[in-house]
Amino acid sequence: MNALLQVQDLVVRFPGRRRTSTTVIDGVSFELAEGETLSLVGESGSGKTTIGRAILGLAPVSGGSITFRGETISGIPRARRRKLARDLQVIFQDPYSSLNPSMTVGDILVEPLAAAGVAGGRARIRELLDAVGLPADAAARYPREFSGGQRQRVAIARALALDPAVIVCDEPTSALDVTTQARVLRLLRDIQRATGVAYLFISHDLGVVNEISDRIAVLHRGKIVELGDAHQVSTAPRHEYTRRLQMAAPVADPAKQRERRERRLGLLAQGRQDP
């Protein structure tokens, strides 16, 4: 695998009271290849979002390293981090709060282009809106005029503005209904096929990541407990915690719900479930 992004023995600690600290990420390692989707999945508090923030320079790195295209990017100066933003972008969880309500969509999209000194911003805006399935006249409207799914499309367009190599997708569908989730996931896959962008996809829902991932890393209490091919992790998980996540993932199909319930009972009968 030609690694684009490498995380090696990553440790993240946050200061606590009386000179103590809390270890949130404890020795996490993984690689992300060009054009790949690697998903980090786990319950709330497992550390998955903290890993994404550490990669983006928004959380402190207490140990280990993060490299991008062979260059160490953990702890780099702010000026270098700003330049790196052309290659590393993010889609945040909440499409309602991640867009400036006082700016038009056109201004939101031209902002990263102007900051990077990219010419031809208006033409690029039309390209970006078309890429995410929004009409050209969306540029003159404000975020409040759009639905949640449409706002997330604007956020995706903003992340794509500078043709990044990697996008950190931090729970990008969790604030959306199931139908809109499916549309956004399909859009992300289409964009990846067209551009070759790599996704680090962060989610608490194993059912969602099953739909988009090439590989899945399962986090529990700041450690990776399982990492493998998406099909293997979703259909034959090796770790008990992964099996619990799989059982907890919502399923719309009643027949699949019954099948999963029977499977869970079978695991219980074999004594493979936690008490």
Beta strands, then each sheet from edge to edge (+ up, - down):
strand 1: 3-15
strand 2: 21-33
strand 3: 37-41
strand 4: 63-68
strand 5: 71-72
strand 6: 88-91
strand 7: 166-170
strand 8: 198-203
strand 9: 215-220
strand 10: 223-229
sheet 1: 2+ 1- 4+ 5-
sheet 2: 6+ 7+ 8+ 3+ 9+ 10-
end
